Amino acid sequence: TLLCSLTTSNYECRIELQKENCFELYVNLLMDPDWFVGALEAIANWLLNEPEIEKSLVLEEFVEDLASVFEHYENETAFAKSLEPFLRIVTQYTSINKLLTSTTPIIYNILHLLNSPS
């Protein structure tokens, strides 16, 4: 999780992470059940600390990857931990929020997961 916590560091650290394409790495880690919570937290931190990074995203692809996180969960604790960074992203970025709600079944998927029996 040290890799994911680097985004909370200073601006210079995020510049070095950007040089190494770490934002893309974090997006790819969203698909890994062992890493997706940390990766989502890292993405949220990075977006909140460096708003201009949104301009470098291919929003449609990023939104698809973000939405896919909520398609199949097996770990309730991880699901609960992922909601807070997800909320920070969608409240900060209306463009991401609009794409998520208009092009993906994300609301249905989240509601389904919230209503699933333990």
VENGIBEL-V633079 format. One record per backbone hydrogen bond with DSSP energy under -1.0 kcal/mol. CO is the residue of the C=O (numbers start at 1). NH is the residue of the N-H. If there is no record, write none. Layout:
# VENGIBEL-V633079
<<CO;NH> <CO;NH>>
This chain:
# VENGIBEL-V633079
<<1;5> <5;8> <6;9> <10;14> <11;15> <12;16> <13;17> <14;18> <15;19> <16;20> <17;22> <18;21> <21;25> <22;26> <23;27> <24;28> <25;29> <28;31> <29;32> <32;35> <32;36> <35;39> <36;40> <37;41> <38;42> <39;43> <40;44> <41;45> <42;46> <43;47> <44;48> <45;49> <46;50> <50;53> <51;54> <52;55> <53;56> <54;57> <57;59> <58;62> <59;63> <60;64> <61;65> <62;66> <63;67> <64;68> <67;70> <68;71> <75;79> <76;80> <77;81> <78;82> <82;86> <83;87> <84;88> <85;89> <86;90> <87;91> <88;92> <89;93> <93;97> <94;98> <95;99> <96;100> <97;101> <98;102> <99;103> <100;104> <105;109> <106;110> <107;111> <108;112> <109;113> <110;114> <111;115>>
